[in-house]
Amino acid sequence: MVLRTPSASPRTARSQARGSTSARGIRRLRYAATLLAALGLATAGLATASTAAADGPGVGTPWVASLGDSYISGEAGRWAGNSNSSSASVDALGGGAYYDNATRTAEQINRCHRSWAASVYISNGTQGVDLACSGAQTSTFTSSDGYFKPGLDFYDNGAGKQGQARMLQTFASTHNVKMVVVSIGGNDFNFASIVQSCVTDFLLSPSWWPDYCYDDSSVKANFTSTNVAAVKAKITTALLNVRQAMRNAGYADSAWTMVVQDYPSPIPSGAGFRYSQSGYTRQNTGGCGFWNKDADWANATALPTINNTVKGAVTASGIAGVKILELQSAFNGRRLCENTVGLLEEKGLSSWTQAGAVDKTEWIAQIRTVSTVTGPYYVQESLHPNYWGELAERSCVRQAWNGGAVRGGTCSIAGTGLLNGEPRMTLS
């Protein structure tokens, strides 16, 4: 900017040249200095007013974050129901179902299986970020087959591998995270190995002399009072890490809400199976190889023990305002091998997109073994909520968000058909 003044007469110019300290000259210098200062202040004020504050705690679009394991990451979210005919008939999301990098061409962490059907993407004025990982425990580890599994801790190897609490801290510092939904603890009870024991015992013993898994020493060891107390302490620490991550990111405890979900029942009790337990049909056709007694134990003892441990950890943490999302009965009537639903071909359907498919087919993925898994399926997808199950959970997470007035409750099926592309659910 150039300041211009009227041209001076020759006489005035000579006079100013002889006496630069004249009163008029001093007044002009002072005026110019005052004007420049004023302009400078005004410019600075305009710059400050026009610069948008960066998103972060309390600023910007609200975000919902999910942390934990396969029951919230979106594992098995590719498949809408089950079929032993063609995988294409139940393929809702395609080969990129778990691709969660910026360009949706690969996974950020291999085998975390964060699907696009995951419950965190509730919309309703929010954005979602899925930090969970299939197979995760409370603490970070590397699986026996070499896959990195971030826990709910602050692990950081300095080369890009971080625990979920550390990821949350980084993300929340530049995004307005208002709700954090957590599912953790099942893998600390060795969920996968329990399922493997039950299926193995079913396949390797005859119906006239069944070998049950519920009384196997390796299974029973997970449910001793000592181990239950140990897992409860681990979950408690994990939840405290989540709170600490938010504090480290600059949040007051009252500025966000933690929602902790428990685990749904994936199979019915023995009397609810549609396949007989004699022979191998229950596993070979249905992918649900449990003896009746083991299924009864899973629903009456194992699942309640795990869920009560999760809730006990919430209480032990002392974190104020935590909400509980009860999922234990959320899929009842749509569980794997339940006599109220079936495979697509058993219900006369050729595609998951056909009318009524959501009500006639299963919301839990079949149990697959290393020797029988084929095509695009993964063993790790076994016994997890599939596309329909994930969208059902999403409906309940949205209801828990409640427009920002976060609440807990019991999630259950509210009716048949779809509402805005999701199963009809209620949170009561």
BAMARVEX-143022 format. One record per atom (N, C-alpha, C): x, y, z. Coordinates in steps of 0.05 Angstrom, whole numbers, padded with zeros to 5 digits, always signed. Example, Ala and Ser with C-alpha at 12.3 -4.5 7.8 and 13.67 -1.06 7.14 Angstrom:
2
+00264-00114+00156/+00246-00090+00156/+00264-00066+00156/+00257-00045+00142/+00273-00021+00143/+00258+00001+00157/
***
This chain:
428
+00017-00024+00000/+00000+00000+00000/+00018+00025+00000/+00012+00045-00018/+00027+00069-00020/+00010+00093-00010/+00021+00109+00009/+00007+00133+00018/+00016+00156+00002/-00003+00171-00009/+00004+00194-00026/-00006+00219-00012/+00011+00241-00014/+00004+00267-00003/+00005+00288-00025/-00009+00311-00023/-00008+00331-00044/+00020+00341-00048/+00026+00348-00074/+00053+00358-00080/+00057+00385-00066/+00081+00389-00055/+00087+00415-00042/+00097+00435-00062/+00092+00461-00056/+00102+00483-00073/+00132+00484-00071/+00146+00497-00091/+00175+00499-00089/+00184+00513-00064/+00169+00535-00057/+00177+00549-00033/+00175+00532-00008/+00152+00517-00007/+00148+00500+00017/+00169+00478+00017/+00175+00468-00006/+00195+00447-00007/+00222+00456+00003/+00229+00482-00007/+00255+00493+00002/+00255+00497+00032/+00231+00507+00042/+00229+00512+00071/+00232+00486+00087/+00220+00465+00077/+00221+00439+00091/+00250+00428+00089/+00263+00434+00066/+00290+00424+00063/+00309+00437+00083/+00304+00465+00088/+00321+00479+00107/+00314+00472+00136/+00289+00464+00141/+00281+00460+00169/+00263+00436+00173/+00275+00413+00172/+00260+00388+00174/+00247+00384+00201/+00255+00401+00220/+00244+00398+00247/+00221+00418+00252/+00211+00430+00230/+00189+00449+00233/+00164+00435+00245/+00146+00450+00256/+00122+00439+00269/+00105+00424+00250/+00103+00435+00225/+00087+00421+00205/+00098+00394+00198/+00124+00392+00195/+00137+00367+00188/+00133+00346+00210/+00136+00356+00235/+00132+00337+00257/+00104+00326+00258/+00084+00345+00253/+00056+00337+00254/+00051+00316+00232/+00063+00321+00208/+00059+00301+00186/+00071+00274+00192/+00095+00275+00203/+00108+00249+00210/+00091+00234+00231/+00081+00250+00250/+00065+00236+00271/+00039+00225+00259/+00027+00240+00241/+00002+00231+00228/+00007+00205+00212/+00029+00206+00196/+00035+00182+00180/+00040+00158+00198/+00055+00162+00219/+00061+00140+00237/+00035+00129+00250/+00017+00147+00258/-00008+00139+00270/-00025+00124+00250/-00026+00134+00225/-00042+00121+00204/-00031+00093+00198/-00005+00090+00195/+00006+00064+00190/+00001+00044+00213/+00004+00054+00237/-00001+00037+00260/-00030+00028+00260/-00048+00047+00255/-00077+00040+00254/-00083+00019+00233/-00071+00024+00209/-00075+00005+00187/-00064-00022+00193/-00041-00022+00207/-00028-00047+00214/-00046-00063+00234/-00056-00048+00254/-00074-00061+00273/-00099-00072+00260/-00110-00056+00242/-00135-00064+00229/-00130-00089+00212/-00107-00088+00197/-00101-00112+00181/-00097-00137+00198/-00084-00133+00221/-00080-00156+00238/-00106-00167+00249/-00124-00148+00255/-00151-00156+00265/-00166-00171+00244/-00165-00162+00219/-00179-00176+00198/-00168-00203+00193/-00142-00206+00195/-00129-00232+00190/-00138-00251+00212/-00139-00242+00237/-00147-00260+00259/-00176-00269+00255/-00193-00250+00247/-00221-00257+00245/-00227-00276+00222/-00211-00274+00201/-00217-00290+00177/-00203-00318+00177/-00185-00323+00196/-00172-00349+00198/-00189-00368+00214/-00198-00390+00201/-00215-00409+00215/-00198-00426+00235/-00210-00430+00258/-00196-00447+00278/-00196-00476+00269/-00174-00489+00274/-00171-00517+00266/-00189-00535+00283/-00200-00557+00271/-00216-00575+00286/-00200-00588+00309/-00214-00594+00330/-00202-00606+00353/-00222-00608+00375/-00214-00611+00400/-00233-00614+00422/-00254-00592+00423/-00279-00599+00418/-00301-00580+00419/-00304-00563+00395/-00288-00567+00374/-00289-00550+00350/-00292-00568+00325/-00312-00562+00309/-00315-00576+00284/-00337-00597+00285/-00340-00612+00263/-00360-00633+00261/-00356-00654+00283/-00377-00663+00296/-00375-00684+00316/-00366-00711+00304/-00348-00725+00317/-00339-00751+00308/-00346-00772+00329/-00351-00796+00319/-00355-00820+00335/-00331-00838+00329/-00317-00848+00349/-00295-00866+00346/-00301-00893+00357/-00292-00914+00344/-00296-00941+00355/-00268-00953+00361/-00266-00966+00384/-00241-00979+00392/-00248-01008+00401/-00229-01026+00398/-00233-01052+00409/-00226-01075+00389/-00244-01094+00388/-00239-01120+00375/-00257-01125+00351/-00259-01150+00343/-00273-01157+00319/-00303-01153+00321/-00314-01151+00345/-00343-01147+00348/-00351-01118+00344/-00331-01101+00338/-00338-01073+00332/-00322-01063+00307/-00301-01077+00299/-00285-01069+00277/-00299-01071+00250/-00318-01090+00249/-00332-01095+00224/-00325-01122+00212/-00312-01139+00227/-00305-01166+00218/-00330-01180+00207/-00327-01193+00184/-00349-01208+00170/-00370-01189+00158/-00365-01163+00158/-00384-01144+00147/-00388-01145+00117/-00372-01161+00104/-00375-01163+00075/-00400-01179+00067/-00408-01198+00084/-00427-01219+00077/-00455-01213+00088/-00475-01213+00071/-00503-01209+00080/-00517-01236+00080/-00514-01250+00102/-00525-01277+00104/-00505-01298+00097/-00513-01323+00096/-00495-01345+00089/-00507-01361+00066/-00489-01373+00050/-00496-01391+00028/-00474-01411+00023/-00482-01435+00017/-00462-01455+00009/-00461-01459-00021/-00476-01442-00035/-00476-01443-00064/-00456-01424-00076/-00463-01399-00078/-00445-01379-00090/-00439-01357-00070/-00414-01350-00066/-00407-01328-00048/-00418-01302-00059/-00421-01300-00086/-00431-01275-00098/-00459-01269-00089/-00474-01289-00081/-00502-01285-00073/-00505-01271-00047/-00483-01271-00031/-00484-01258-00004/-00463-01236-00002/-00450-01229-00024/-00428-01209-00023/-00439-01181-00025/-00442-01168-00002/-00455-01141-00001/-00435-01119-00007/-00409-01123+00000/-00390-01101-00002/-00367-01106-00021/-00364-01130-00031/-00343-01136-00050/-00315-01138-00038/-00296-01141-00056/-00268-01146-00047/-00256-01124-00031/-00267-01099-00033/-00255-01077-00018/-00269-01072+00008/-00284-01092+00018/-00299-01088+00043/-00282-01079+00066/-00257-01088+00068/-00240-01082+00091/-00219-01061+00084/-00220-01050+00061/-00200-01030+00053/-00206-01003+00066/-00189-00995+00085/-00195-00971+00101/-00174-00950+00099/-00155-00952+00079/-00136-00930+00076/-00149-00907+00061/-00135-00886+00057/-00146-00861+00046/-00158-00865+00018/-00147-00884+00003/-00157-00888-00024/-00174-00913-00027/-00179-00926-00004/-00195-00951-00003/-00184-00972-00022/-00158-00976-00021/-00145-00996-00038/-00131-01017-00022/-00130-01014+00005/-00116-01033+00022/-00124-01028+00051/-00116-01046+00068/-00120-01042+00097/-00098-01026+00109/-00104-01008+00127/-00083-00994+00142/-00067-01013+00159/-00080-01032+00171/-00067-01053+00187/-00078-01079+00177/-00061-01096+00165/-00069-01120+00152/-00084-01139+00172/-00108-01147+00164/-00125-01166+00178/-00139-01153+00203/-00140-01127+00205/-00157-01114+00225/-00186-01116+00216/-00190-01119+00190/-00217-01122+00179/-00237-01101+00189/-00230-01076+00184/-00248-01054+00190/-00266-01050+00166/-00290-01061+00166/-00307-01060+00143/-00323-01034+00142/-00334-01028+00118/-00350-01004+00114/-00378-01008+00124/-00385-01032+00134/-00411-01037+00147/-00409-01032+00177/-00386-01026+00187/-00381-01024+00216/-00401-01004+00229/-00407-01009+00254/-00429-00994+00267/-00422-00965+00273/-00397-00957+00271/-00389-00930+00278/-00398-00909+00258/-00405-00917+00234/-00413-00898+00213/-00443-00892+00214/-00450-00877+00235/-00479-00872+00240/-00490-00848+00225/-00473-00832+00213/-00482-00806+00200/-00497-00790+00221/-00521-00780+00215/-00537-00765+00234/-00522-00741+00245/-00508-00727+00226/-00493-00703+00234/-00465-00709+00245/-00456-00734+00243/-00429-00741+00254/-00413-00754+00231/-00387-00755+00237/-00368-00771+00221/-00359-00794+00239/-00349-00816+00226/-00340-00839+00241/-00312-00847+00235/-00297-00856+00255/-00270-00867+00251/-00268-00893+00266/-00260-00914+00251/-00258-00941+00262/-00229-00947+00268/-00222-00947+00294/-00195-00953+00303/-00192-00981+00314/-00214-00997+00313/-00214-01024+00324/-00199-01043+00306/-00194-01067+00316/-00179-01087+00301/-00188-01115+00308/-00195-01131+00288/-00203-01158+00293/-00180-01174+00307/-00186-01187+00328/-00166-01203+00343/-00153-01187+00365/-00160-01162+00368/-00147-01145+00389/-00154-01154+00417/-00135-01152+00435/-00138-01156+00463/-00135-01129+00477/-00135-01129+00503/-00132-01104+00518/-00104-01092+00513/-00084-01109+00509/-00056-01100+00505/-00047-01108+00477/-00029-01092+00466/-00018-01096+00439/-00001-01121+00438/-00003-01136+00416/+00013-01160+00412/+00015-01166+00382/+00032-01185+00375/+00033-01195+00348/+00024-01224+00348/+00006-01231+00331/-00006-01258+00332/+00015-01279+00323/+00008-01304+00328/+00027-01326+00321/+00031-01327+00291/+00013-01317+00275/+00017-01318+00246/+00027-01291+00236/+00037-01274+00254/+00052-01250+00246/+00036-01225+00242/+00011-01224+00250/-00005-01200+00246/-00005-01182+00271/-00001-01156+00266/+00000-01136+00287/-00028-01131+00298/-00032-01133+00324/-00058-01129+00337/-00056-01108+00358/-00063-01083+00351/-00062-01061+00370/-00082-01064+00392/-00073-01061+00417/-00091-01062+00440/-00100-01034+00448/-00114-01033+00470/-00123-01007+00480/-00102-00996+00499/-00079-00990+00487/-00056-00980+00503/-00041-00959+00487/-00018-00950+00497/-00003-00928+00484/+00022-00938+00471/+00021-00963+00462/+00044-00975+00448/+00051-00958+00424/+00077-00954+00420/+00087-00939+00396/+00115-00949+00391/+00119-00962+00368/+00146-00972+00362/+00162-00952+00346/+00151-00928+00342/+00166-00907+00328/+00167-00910+00298/+00155-00932+00288/+00156-00937+00259/+00128-00940+00248/+00108-00929+00262/+00081-00929+00251/+00062-00948+00265/+00072-00967+00281/+00054-00985+00295/+00048-00974+00322/+00022-00970+00327/+00013-00958+00352/-00011-00973+00364/-00013-00970+00390/-00037-00980+00404/-00061-00963+00398/-00085-00973+00403/-00109-00958+00397/-00113-00933+00414/-00104-00934+00439/-00106-00910+00456/-00088-00888+00444/-00065-00895+00435/-00047-00876+00422/-00059-00865+00397/-00071-00882+00381/-00084-00873+00356/-00107-00854+00363/-00122-00860+00383/-00145-00843+00391/-00134-00816+00400/-00113-00816+00416/-00102-00790+00425/-00094-00772+00402/-00080-00784+00382/-00072-00768+00359/-00096-00758+00343/-00115-00776+00338/-00138-00768+00322/-00155-00747+00336/-00160-00751+00362/-00177-00733+00377/-00166-00705+00380/-00139-00702+00378/-00127-00676+00381/-00133-00658+00358/-00141-00669+00335/-00147-00653+00311/-00175-00658+00300/-00192-00671+00316/-00220-00676+00308/-00237-00674+00333/-00262-00667+00329/-00280-00662+00352/-00294-00688+00359/-00280-00705+00374/-00291-00732+00382/-00310-00728+00405/-00335-00736+00401/-00356-00732+00421/-00365-00758+00434/-00361-00781+00420/-00369-00807+00432/-00349-00828+00423/-00341-00844+00442/-00322-00866+00437/-00336-00892+00445/-00339-00910+00426/-00353-00936+00431/-00332-00958+00432/-00333-00974+00454/-00312-00993+00459/-00324-01022+00461/-00310-01041+00449/-00316-01069+00452/-00290-01084+00457/-00286-01094+00482/-00261-01106+00488/-00264-01127+00511/-00247-01147+00511/-00247-01167+00532/-00251-01195+00522/-00266-01199+00500/-00272-01226+00491/-00247-01242+00484/-00228-01229+00471/-00203-01243+00464/-00185-01247+00487/-00188-01232+00509/-00173-01237+00533/-00183-01262+00547/-00208-01270+00540/-00219-01296+00549/-00213-01318+00529/-00197-01312+00508/-00189-01332+00487/-00213-01342+00472/-00230-01323+00463/-00254-01330+00448/-00249-01349+00425/-00229-01343+00408/-00224-01359+00384/-00217-01388+00391/-00200-01391+00412/-00191-01418+00419/-00214-01434+00432/-00232-01421+00445/-00256-01434+00456/-00273-01445+00434/-00278-01428+00414/-00294-01437+00391/-00281-01460+00377/-00255-01458+00373/-00240-01480+00360/-00242-01506+00376/-00241-01505+00402/-00243-01529+00419/-00271-01541+00416/-00291-01524+00415/-00319-01534+00414/-00324-01547+00387/-00315-01535+00365/-00319-01547+00338/-00303-01572+00335/-00278-01572+00345/-00262-01596+00343/-00274-01619+00358/-00284-01614+00382/-00297-01635+00398/-00322-01645+00384/-00337-01628+00371/-00361-01636+00357/-00353-01655+00333/-00333-01647+00318/-00326-01662+00294/-00312-01689+00300/-00298-01690+00323/-00282-01714+00328/-00294-01733+00348/-00319-01729+00355/-00333-01748+00373/-00360-01755+00363/-00370-01779+00367/-00396-01787+00356/-00419-01778+00374/-00443-01777+00363/-00466-01767+00379/-00473-01786+00401/-00466-01812+00399/-00472-01830+00421/-00451-01830+00443/-00429-01814+00439/-00409-01810+00460/-00396-01783+00455/-00410-01762+00459/-00400-01735+00453/-00378-01726+00472/-00359-01713+00460/-00338-01700+00476/-00344-01670+00477/-00352-01661+00501/-00360-01633+00503/-00336-01615+00508/-00338-01590+00500/-00316-01571+00504/-00318-01556+00530/-00342-01553+00541/-00346-01537+00565/-00331-01548+00589/-00325-01574+00588/-00310-01586+00610/-00281-01592+00603/-00271-01583+00580/-00243-01586+00573/-00227-01568+00592/-00204-01578+00601/-00188-01563+00619/-00179-01536+00607/-00173-01536+00581/-00163-01512+00568/-00185-01491+00567/-00210-01500+00565/-00233-01481+00564/-00240-01472+00592/-00241-01490+00611/-00248-01484+00638/-00229-01464+00651/-00203-01465+00642/-00183-01447+00653/-00189-01418+00648/-00204-01412+00627/-00211-01384+00621/-00232-01373+00640/-00246-01390+00654/-00269-01381+00670/-00266-01386+00700/-00241-01391+00708/-00236-01393+00737/-00239-01365+00749/-00244-01364+00775/-00247-01338+00789/-00222-01322+00787/-00199-01335+00787/-00173-01321+00785/-00170-01308+00758/-00177-01323+00736/-00174-01312+00710/-00194-01290+00704/-00219-01294+00714/-00239-01274+00710/-00231-01247+00723/-00219-01249+00747/-00209-01225+00761/-00187-01212+00745/-00169-01229+00734/-00146-01218+00718/-00156-01204+00693/-00175-01216+00679/-00186-01203+00655/-00201-01177+00662/-00215-01178+00684/-00229-01153+00692/-00210-01131+00697/-00187-01137+00709/-00166-01116+00714/-00155-01106+00688/-00151-01124+00668/-00141-01115+00642/-00161-01097+00628/-00186-01104+00629/-00206-01087+00616/-00208-01060+00630/-00206-01060+00656/-00207-01035+00671/-00185-01017+00662/-00160-01028+00660/-00137-01012+00651/-00142-01001+00623/-00153-01018+00606/-00158-01010+00578/-00177-00986+00577/-00198-00987+00593/-00217-00965+00593/-00205-00940+00604/-00189-00943+00625/-00174-00919+00636/-00155-00908+00615/-00143-00925+00598/-00126-00915+00577/-00142-00898+00557/-00166-00906+00551/-00183-00890+00533/-00188-00863+00545/-00195-00862+00570/-00199-00836+00583/-00174-00819+00582/-00151-00831+00588/-00126-00817+00589/-00119-00806+00561/-00125-00822+00541/-00120-00813+00513/-00135-00787+00507/-00160-00787+00516/-00176-00763+00511/-00166-00739+00528/-00158-00744+00552/-00146-00723+00568/-00121-00712+00555/-00104-00730+00546/-00079-00722+00533/-00085-00706+00507/-00107-00711+00495/-00114-00697+00470/-00127-00669+00476/-00131-00663+00501/-00141-00637+00509/-00171-00636+00516/-00183-00659+00522/-00212-00659+00529/-00216-00660+00559/-00236-00645+00568/-00246-00648+00595/-00263-00673+00595/-00264-00686+00618/-00279-00711+00620/-00308-00708+00612/-00319-00684+00616/-00347-00679+00610/-00352-00671+00581/-00331-00670+00565/-00333-00661+00537/-00339-00683+00518/-00339-00708+00527/-00344-00731+00510/-00356-00753+00527/-00366-00774+00514/-00378-00797+00528/-00368-00823+00518/-00362-00841+00536/-00354-00868+00530/-00378-00887+00530/-00381-00903+00510/-00402-00923+00509/-00387-00950+00507/-00393-00968+00526/-00381-00995+00526/-00402-01015+00519/-00397-01030+00498/-00417-01051+00490/-00408-01078+00499/-00428-01095+00506/-00421-01123+00513/-00424-01140+00488/-00424-01166+00491/-00423-01184+00467/-00450-01197+00462/-00458-01200+00437/-00483-01213+00430/-00480-01243+00429/-00502-01257+00432/-00502-01286+00430/-00502-01293+00400/-00482-01309+00391/-00480-01314+00362/-00495-01340+00353/-00500-01358+00372/-00514-01383+00366/-00536-01387+00386/-00557-01402+00378/-00579-01408+00397/-00571-01429+00417/-00587-01432+00437/-00584-01455+00455/-00591-01480+00440/-00585-01504+00452/-00587-01529+00437/-00614-01534+00424/-00635-01527+00437/-00662-01532+00427/-00669-01514+00403/-00654-01493+00399/-00660-01474+00378/-00646-01479+00351/-00629-01500+00349/-00616-01505+00324/-00635-01518+00304/-00631-01512+00279/-00648-01524+00258/-00636-01549+00247/-00612-01555+00254/-00599-01580+00245/-00595-01599+00269/-00599-01624+00264/-00594-01644+00285/-00565-01645+00293/-00559-01653+00318/-00532-01655+00326/-00519-01682+00319/-00536-01700+00309/-00525-01726+00300/-00515-01723+00272/-00492-01736+00265/-00480-01733+00239/-00464-01707+00238/-00458-01698+00214/-00440-01675+00212/-00454-01651+00198/-00480-01653+00194/-00495-01632+00180/-00492-01605+00194/-00492-01606+00221/-00492-01581+00235/-00467-01564+00228/-00444-01577+00224/-00421-01562+00215/-00417-01561+00185/-00420-01584+00172/-00415-01585+00143/-00434-01568+00127/-00459-01566+00136/-00479-01550+00122/-00483-01523+00135/-00487-01523+00161/-00494-01499+00175/-00470-01482+00184/-00447-01495+00188/-00424-01481+00198/-00427-01473+00227/-00439-01491+00243/-00445-01484+00271/-00440-01509+00288/-00417-01521+00286/-00411-01546+00299/-00407-01545+00330/-00429-01542+00343/-00430-01543+00373/-00450-01565+00381/-00442-01580+00401/-00461-01598+00414/-00482-01581+00429/-00506-01593+00432/-00527-01578+00446/-00518-01569+00474/-00505-01587+00488/-00497-01580+00515/-00476-01557+00515/-00459-01557+00495/-00439-01536+00494/-00452-01509+00486/-00473-01510+00469/-00487-01486+00462/-00503-01475+00486/-00514-01494+00501/-00528-01485+00526/-00509-01472+00545/-00485-01484+00548/-00465-01472+00566/-00455-01445+00556/-00452-01443+00530/-00442-01418+00519/-00462-01395+00525/-00488-01400+00523/-00508-01380+00527/-00514-01375+00556/-00513-01396+00572/-00521-01393+00600/-00497-01387+00619/-00473-01393+00611/-00450-01390+00629/-00428-01373+00617/-00417-01381+00594/-00394-01367+00583/-00400-01338+00576/-00421-01334+00560/-00427-01307+00551/-00435-01288+00574/-00452-01297+00593/-00458-01279+00616/-00433-01273+00632/-00415-01293+00635/-00390-01288+00650/-00373-01266+00637/-00370-01268+00611/-00354-01248+00596/-00368-01221+00598/-00394-01220+00594/-00408-01194+00595/-00408-01181+00623/-00411-01198+00643/-00411-01187+00670/-00383-01177+00677/-00363-01190+00666/-00335-01181+00671/-00331-01153+00658/-00341-01150+00634/-00339-01124+00621/-00353-01102+00637/-00377-01108+00646/-00392-01088+00662/-00378-01083+00689/-00367-01104+00701/-00352-01100+00726/-00328-01083+00723/-00315-01085+00699/-00292-01068+00694/-00300-01039+00691/-00323-01034+00679/-00333-01006+00676/-00337-00994+00704/-00349-01009+00722/-00353-01000+00750/-00326-00995+00764/-00308-01015+00760/-00282-01013+00774/-00265-00989+00764/-00270-00981+00739/-00254-00959+00727/-00261-00933+00741/-00285-00930+00751/-00293-00905+00763/-00297-00882+00743/-00297-00888+00718/-00301-00867+00697/-00330-00858+00698/-00333-00832+00701/-00360-00821+00704/-00375-00820+00677/-00400-00826+00678/-00417-00822+00654/-00416-00843+00633/-00402-00866+00638/-00401-00887+00618/-00429-00899+00613/-00435-00903+00588/-00461-00916+00581/-00456-00944+00572/-00474-00962+00578/-00472-00990+00570/-00491-00996+00547/-00481-01007+00525/-00497-01016+00503/-00500-01046+00505/-00523-01055+00513/-00528-01084+00517/-00535-01097+00490/-00518-01116+00482/-00522-01130+00457/-00527-01160+00460/-00528-01170+00484/-00529-01199+00488/-00552-01212+00473/-00575-01200+00472/-00598-01212+00458/-00605-01198+00432/-00587-01182+00422/-00593-01165+00399/-00599-01181+00374/-00588-01205+00371/-00591-01220+00346/-00609-01244+00350/-00621-01247+00373/-00639-01270+00378/-00661-01271+00357/-00663-01294+00344/-00681-01298+00322/-00667-01297+00295/-00643-01287+00294/-00627-01285+00269/-00599-01297+00273/-00596-01314+00293/-00569-01324+00299/-00562-01347+00280/-00536-01354+00280/-00526-01375+00263/-00540-01402+00269/-00551-01414+00249/-00564-01440+00250/-00590-01440+00267/-00600-01417+00274/-00625-01415+00289/-00648-01425+00271/-00668-01438+00284/-00690-01450+00268/-00710-01429+00257/-00706-01404+00262/-00723-01383+00251/-00712-01371+00225/-00688-01378+00217/-00675-01368+00193/-00662-01390+00178/-00647-01384+00156/-00634-01405+00141/-00613-01394+00122/-00600-01412+00108/-00583-01404+00086/-00600-01392+00064/-00588-01376+00046/-00604-01365+00024/-00619-01386+00009/-00605-01407+00001/-00617-01428-00015/-00639-01444+00000/-00636-01445+00027/-00657-01458+00043/-00683-01442+00044/-00680-01416+00039/-00703-01398+00039/-00713-01390+00011/-00703-01405-00009/-00712-01400-00036/-00702-01373-00047/-00680-01363-00037/-00669-01337-00046/-00644-01342-00062/-00639-01325-00081/-00615-01327-00098/-00596-01304-00093/-00605-01283-00078/-00588-01260-00073/-00596-01246-00047/-00577-01235-00033/-00582-01220-00009/-00599-01195-00013/-00601-01186-00039/-00615-01162-00045/-00645-01166-00048/-00654-01191-00048/-00683-01197-00052/-00699-01188-00028/-00724-01182-00033/-00742-01173-00012/-00744-01195+00009/-00743-01187+00034/-00746-01206+00056/-00720-01220+00064/-00698-01217+00050/-00674-01231+00056/-00664-01224+00084/-00667-01200+00093/-00657-01192+00119/-00671-01207+00142/-00696-01215+00138/-00711-01229+00159/-00709-01259+00157/-00702-01269+00133/-00702-01298+00129/-00674-01310+00132/-00653-01294+00132/-00626-01305+00133/-00611-01297+00158/-00588-01308+00162/-00573-01305+00187/-00557-01280+00188/-00554-01269+00212/-00538-01244+00216/-00511-01251+00228/-00504-01276+00229/-00478-01285+00240/-00464-01302+00218/-00438-01297+00214/-00423-01312+00194/-00418-01341+00203/-00418-01359+00184/-00413-01388+00189/-00385-01392+00201/-00382-01413+00217/-00356-01421+00227/-00341-01436+00205/-00318-01426+00198/-00301-01439+00177/-00275-01449+00189/-00265-01471+00179/-00240-01482+00189/-00218-01478+00169/-00194-01481+00177/-00171-01478+00159/-00173-01497+00136/-00183-01522+00140/-00184-01542+00119/-00208-01538+00101/-00228-01522+00109/-00252-01520+00092/-00257-01492+00081/-00242-01472+00090/-00247-01445+00080/-00240-01443+00050/-00258-01431+00035/-00254-01430+00006/-00259-01402-00004/-00250-01397-00029/-00255-01372-00043/-00247-01347-00027/-00266-01328-00026/-00259-01302-00014/-00263-01301+00017/-00271-01324+00029/-00277-01323+00058/-00251-01325+00074/-00253-01316+00099/-00231-01318+00118/-00240-01334+00143/-00222-01350+00154/-00229-01364+00179/-00236-01344+00201/-00222-01322+00202/-00227-01303+00223/-00254-01289+00223/-00268-01292+00200/-00295-01281+00198/-00316-01298+00214/-00308-01322+00221/-00326-01341+00234/-00339-01330+00259/-00365-01334+00261/-00381-01329+00285/-00382-01299+00293/-00380-01282+00272/-00382-01253+00277/-00407-01241+00263/-00417-01219+00273/-00439-01206+00260/-00432-01200+00231/-00449-01207+00212/-00444-01202+00184/-00455-01175+00176/-00459-01170+00151/-00469-01145+00141/-00494-01136+00155/-00514-01155+00156/-00539-01148+00170/-00535-01143+00199/-00518-01159+00212/-00513-01155+00240/-00499-01129+00246/-00480-01121+00229/-00466-01096+00232/-00485-01072+00230/-00502-01073+00209/-00521-01051+00206/-00542-01050+00228/-00548-01073+00239/-00566-01074+00263/-00553-01060+00286/-00528-01066+00291/-00513-01052+00312/-00511-01022+00307/-00507-01015+00282/-00504-00987+00275/-00529-00972+00282/-00553-00984+00277/-00578-00971+00285/-00578-00965+00315/-00569-00985+00330/-00570-00981+00360/-00548-00961+00369/-00525-00961+00356/-00505-00941+00363/-00515-00913+00356/-00530-00910+00334/-00541-00884+00327/-00562-00876+00348/-00578-00895+00357/-00597-00889+00378/-00583-00882+00405/-00560-00894+00409/-00544-00888+00433/-00533-00859+00431/-00525-00851+00407/-00515-00824+00402/-00537-00804+00409/-00562-00810+00400/-00585-00795+00409/-00582-00765+00404/-00572-00758+00381/-00569-00730+00374/-00549-00715+00391/-00531-00730+00405/-00511-00718+00421/-00516-00720+00451/-00541-00727+00458/-00548-00733+00487/-00545-00762+00491/-00520-00772+00493/-00514-00800+00492/-00528-00816+00515/-00538-00839+00508/-00551-00856+00527/-00544-00885+00522/-00549-00902+00542/-00545-00931+00539/-00572-00945+00536/-00571-00971+00537/-00596-00986+00534/-00592-01014+00523/-00614-01028+00520/-00614-01056+00509/-00622-01055+00480/-00605-01066+00463/-00610-01066+00434/-00625-01092+00427/-00647-01090+00412/-00662-01113+00404/-00676-01108+00377/-00685-01130+00364/-00699-01128+00339/-00727-01115+00344/-00734-01096+00327/-00759-01082+00331/-00781-01089+00311/-00774-01104+00290/-00793-01110+00270/-00780-01122+00245/-00795-01126+00225/-00785-01138+00200/-00779-01116+00179/-00765-01124+00159/-00759-01106+00137/-00737-01087+00144/-00732-01068+00126/-00710-01049+00129/-00721-01021+00133/-00706-01005+00148/-00712-00977+00152/-00687-00961+00144/-00689-00947+00122/-00665-00933+00111/-00642-00952+00106/-00649-00976+00096/-00628-00995+00089/-00617-01012+00112/-00628-01008+00136/-00618-01022+00160/-00640-01039+00172/-00633-01061+00186/-00654-01076+00200/-00667-01057+00221/-00692-01063+00227/-00707-01047+00247/-00699-01056+00275/-00687-01037+00290/-00677-01043+00316/-00688-01022+00336/-00688-01029+00361/-00695-01009+00382/-00675-01010+00405/-00671-00988+00417/-00654-00986+00441/-00672-00977+00464/-00676-00996+00482/-00695-00990+00504/-00681-00992+00532/
***
